[in-house]
Amino acid sequence: MANPTFDQLLEAGCHFGHLKRKWNPAMAPYIFMERNGIHILDLYKTAAKLEEASAALKNIAKAGKKVLFVATKKQAKQVTADMAQAVNMPYVIERWPGGMLTNFPTIRKAVKKMAAIDKMEKDGTFANLSKRERLQVSRQRAKLEKTLGSIADLNRLPSALFVVDVLKEHIAVAEANRLGIPVFGIVDTNSDPSDIDFVIPANDDASKSIELILGTVTAAMAEGLEERKAEKVDTAAAGEAEEAAPKRERRRVRRAEANAEAEVAEMNAEAVAEDATAEAAE
């Protein structure tokens, strides 16, 4: 998917900011003007920043690393889940579990607990529990699935965070900053861009705006994953060629040796024939 044009950004409402009285002065470089008490974002800067973020995310995906998508606001939940699943990336759309990054081993224990409950259901242990215990375990499993099910495959800290509404997800941003994890974020006029490594100045409230931006970055990541797959195929083919090369060389040597032996045998036969002819003549 190509980067969206100015008109596409405009149609999606990416330019609408918040009321002037709610603005964060740090966003001044990205604001184009004020109209009817509402700040309007500079969509040319939005397009440039979106292109920059997409290129960086493509390289991360191409390297086989994980990007954690975070969006707990109502209008961003479903689209974030759909887009993240499309590129097989983890995501958080329910309440952000405090310490999810800074206390990652504890989060992994909770995920393992969920896996242990699944194992109990398969091996028959679950059936041996009392009705009350089964109900308690089922509720616990449902609760874990709701908050951690989308990160069950995240075995290590993500290589980057993509955040929709950095003001609402300030805890996630703070944890990523503390650990030195790069943060990509849709930043509106009421937010502070100073803690965001890749700022995408845009409307973070409109579902169309969120969908357009997420669609662009995930399409770039999909391209990165395809390139990674193609490189693996090329590497495998090169490896097979390298293995085949010595075999070809050995066959060539054997053929040369066989030809040489045949020539020697022929010369010996000729010599024997000449000797026989000479003896007959004597």
VOGU-3710 file (C-alpha; in Angstrom, 3 decimals, decimal comma):
1> manptfdqll> 0,000/0,000/0,000  1,399/3,373/-1,053  1,562/6,258/1,356  -1,738/8,181/1,440  -2,019/11,394/-0,524  -2,877/14,794/0,928  -6,475/14,407/-0,275  -6,832/10,996/1,372  -5,560/12,372/4,683  -7,934/15,311/4,336
11> eagchfghlk> -10,917/13,089/3,541  -10,178/10,886/6,580  -10,184/13,957/8,830  -6,566/13,549/9,919  -6,164/17,338/10,055  -8,635/18,015/12,867  -6,995/18,732/16,215  -8,482/19,623/19,594  -9,836/22,916/20,905  -7,245/25,656/21,121
21> rkwnpamapy> -7,558/25,838/24,921  -6,640/22,135/25,193  -3,516/22,258/23,068  0,002/21,303/24,071  2,494/24,012/23,017  5,036/21,334/22,092  2,790/20,497/19,116  3,172/23,990/17,644  5,552/22,864/14,817  2,857/20,519/13,487
31> ifmerngihi> -0,080/22,957/13,633  -1,030/24,739/10,414  -3,686/27,152/11,667  -6,648/27,685/13,956  -10,230/27,693/12,712  -13,330/28,269/14,851  -11,336/27,653/18,004  -9,960/24,302/16,729  -6,365/23,662/15,729  -5,746/22,322/12,222
41> ldlyktaakl> -2,744/20,057/11,682  -0,340/20,468/8,764  -1,100/17,432/6,598  2,108/17,806/4,575  4,041/17,184/7,778  1,668/14,353/8,642  2,371/12,687/5,284  6,141/13,090/5,679  6,157/11,720/9,225  3,878/8,838/8,265
51> eeasaalkni> 6,223/7,876/5,428  9,197/7,985/7,801  7,423/5,828/10,404  6,263/3,327/7,777  9,822/2,871/6,478  11,149/2,276/9,999  8,388/-0,225/10,831  8,992/-2,039/7,536  12,652/-2,538/8,488  11,676/-3,811/11,950
61> akagkkvlfv> 9,263/-6,340/10,441  11,832/-7,346/7,807  14,304/-8,094/10,613  11,778/-10,522/12,120  11,132/-8,395/15,208  7,830/-7,720/16,961  5,919/-4,432/17,238  3,349/-4,125/20,039  0,232/-2,136/19,069  -1,540/-0,303/21,900
71> atkkqakqvt> -5,003/1,247/21,566  -7,509/1,047/24,420  -9,896/3,792/23,292  -13,248/2,564/22,014  -13,049/3,821/18,430  -9,561/2,337/17,903  -9,924/-1,096/19,529  -11,329/-3,233/16,756  -9,410/-1,681/13,870  -6,152/-2,027/15,819
81> admaqavnmp> -6,860/-5,685/16,570  -7,695/-6,409/12,916  -4,646/-4,596/11,534  -2,234/-6,153/14,048  -3,585/-9,661/13,413  -3,152/-9,154/9,669  0,637/-8,833/10,147  0,800/-11,332/13,045  1,803/-8,724/15,631  0,812/-8,561/19,326
91> yvierwpggm> -1,601/-5,900/20,529  -3,283/-4,524/23,642  -6,834/-3,167/23,282  -8,081/-3,618/26,833  -6,721/-1,879/29,921  -2,930/-1,573/29,820  -1,540/-3,955/32,481  0,782/-1,790/34,588  4,345/-3,088/34,427  3,707/-5,072/31,283
101> ltnfptirka> 7,089/-4,023/29,893  9,054/-3,112/33,007  7,866/-6,257/34,814  7,660/-8,501/31,766  8,659/-11,787/33,529  5,550/-11,529/35,742  3,352/-11,013/32,675  4,911/-14,082/31,074  4,064/-16,106/34,194  0,427/-15,088/33,820
111> vkkmaaidkm> 0,473/-16,163/30,166  2,007/-19,510/31,166  -0,738/-19,909/33,750  -3,276/-19,520/30,961  -1,463/-22,222/28,989  -1,433/-24,471/32,086  -5,223/-24,161/32,399  -5,581/-25,134/28,732  -3,393/-28,165/29,379  -5,606/-29,143/32,334
121> ekdgtfanls> -8,640/-29,116/30,037  -6,907/-31,362/27,514  -5,436/-33,970/29,858  -8,638/-34,439/31,886  -7,434/-32,797/35,115  -10,072/-30,113/34,745  -12,862/-32,699/34,845  -11,651/-34,011/38,220  -12,166/-30,621/39,892  -15,318/-29,761/41,786
131> krerlqvsrq> -17,962/-27,653/40,056  -17,002/-24,597/42,120  -13,290/-24,998/41,340  -14,008/-25,428/37,630  -16,052/-22,233/37,655  -13,269/-20,322/39,407  -10,617/-21,611/36,997  -12,819/-20,844/33,971  -13,377/-17,276/35,162  -9,665/-16,853/35,758
141> raklektlgs> -8,924/-18,187/32,259  -11,455/-15,806/30,686  -9,985/-12,850/32,544  -6,449/-13,734/31,450  -7,592/-14,263/27,864  -9,244/-10,848/27,766  -6,171/-8,948/28,956  -3,278/-11,129/27,792  -4,641/-13,381/25,043  -3,424/-11,061/22,294
151> iadlnrlpsa> 0,168/-11,157/23,586  0,343/-14,918/24,249  2,983/-15,326/21,510  5,128/-12,428/22,754  8,014/-14,362/24,312  10,325/-11,381/24,716  10,084/-7,612/24,946  8,856/-6,008/21,712  11,310/-4,123/19,526  8,914/-1,177/19,197
161> lfvvdvlkeh> 5,579/0,194/20,386  2,889/1,690/18,171  0,478/3,793/20,223  -2,850/5,336/19,248  -3,394/8,408/21,494  -0,124/8,800/23,391  -1,860/10,921/26,053  -4,273/8,142/27,023  -1,534/5,489/26,860  1,038/7,547/28,788
171> iavaeanrlg> 1,876/4,622/31,109  2,790/2,396/28,156  4,878/5,214/26,667  6,668/5,794/30,001  7,516/2,094/30,336  8,859/1,939/26,772  10,953/5,068/27,333  12,389/3,613/30,524  13,499/0,471/28,674  14,722/2,314/25,575
181> ipvfgivdtn> 12,072/0,787/23,311  11,278/3,043/20,295  7,750/4,482/20,349  5,682/5,218/17,239  2,552/7,210/17,963  -0,423/9,041/16,509  -0,072/12,379/18,289  -2,923/14,890/18,469  -2,656/18,588/19,359  -3,357/17,942/23,065
191> sdpsdidfvi> -0,424/15,527/23,474  3,291/15,883/24,200  5,436/14,594/21,301  8,735/14,867/23,201  8,622/11,257/24,457  7,712/9,804/21,056  10,520/8,652/18,746  8,388/8,642/15,585  5,648/11,266/15,777  2,688/10,995/13,385
201> panddasksi> 0,736/14,241/13,916  -2,893/13,386/13,213  -6,395/13,158/14,602  -6,401/10,276/17,110  -10,165/10,388/17,765  -11,714/9,818/14,332  -11,985/6,146/13,373  -11,310/6,931/9,689  -8,085/8,734/10,565  -6,921/5,890/12,799
211> elilgtvtaa> -7,815/3,281/10,175  -5,968/5,100/7,393  -2,775/5,502/9,406  -2,817/1,972/10,812  -3,559/0,590/7,356  -0,555/2,424/5,929  1,957/1,284/8,548  0,733/-2,331/8,628  0,867/-2,491/4,815  4,497/-1,375/5,009
221> maegleerka> 5,157/-4,044/7,640  3,510/-6,669/5,424  5,915/-5,685/2,635  8,816/-6,100/5,048  7,597/-9,574/6,014  7,246/-10,566/2,345  10,782/-9,364/1,609  12,050/-11,347/4,596  10,311/-14,464/3,270  11,773/-13,906/-0,210
231> ekvdtaaage> 15,269/-13,462/1,213  14,914/-16,736/3,134  13,934/-18,528/-0,085  16,911/-16,981/-1,938  19,281/-17,932/0,898  17,999/-21,507/0,882  18,420/-21,688/-2,904  21,954/-20,295/-2,623  22,757/-22,882/0,041  21,479/-25,665/-2,179
241> aeeaapkrer> 23,556/-24,300/-5,055  26,653/-24,249/-2,837  25,998/-27,850/-1,859  25,430/-28,814/-5,475  28,651/-27,118/-6,684  31,064/-29,548/-4,933  28,991/-32,462/-6,211  29,295/-31,183/-9,781  33,023/-30,714/-9,308  33,431/-34,252/-7,984
251> rrvrraeana> 31,494/-35,646/-10,948  33,683/-33,634/-13,341  36,847/-34,983/-11,705  35,539/-38,560/-11,851  34,706/-38,152/-15,538  38,180/-36,744/-16,220  39,803/-39,620/-14,341  37,675/-42,154/-16,225  38,643/-40,574/-19,559  42,312/-40,598/-18,592
261> eaevaemnae> 42,120/-44,260/-17,587  40,385/-45,084/-20,875  43,139/-43,298/-22,846  45,869/-45,162/-20,940  44,094/-48,494/-21,533  43,779/-47,668/-25,238  47,470/-46,775/-25,479  48,413/-50,003/-23,696  46,219/-51,995/-26,070  47,877/-50,324/-29,076
271> avaedataea> 51,317/-51,066/-27,647  50,450/-54,732/-27,099  49,067/-54,959/-30,632  52,293/-53,450/-32,081  54,429/-55,882/-30,081  52,340/-58,792/-31,334  52,705/-57,613/-34,934  56,493/-57,259/-34,552  56,839/-60,755/-33,104  54,774/-62,215/-35,936
281> ae> 56,973/-60,478/-38,500  60,149/-61,931/-36,947
//
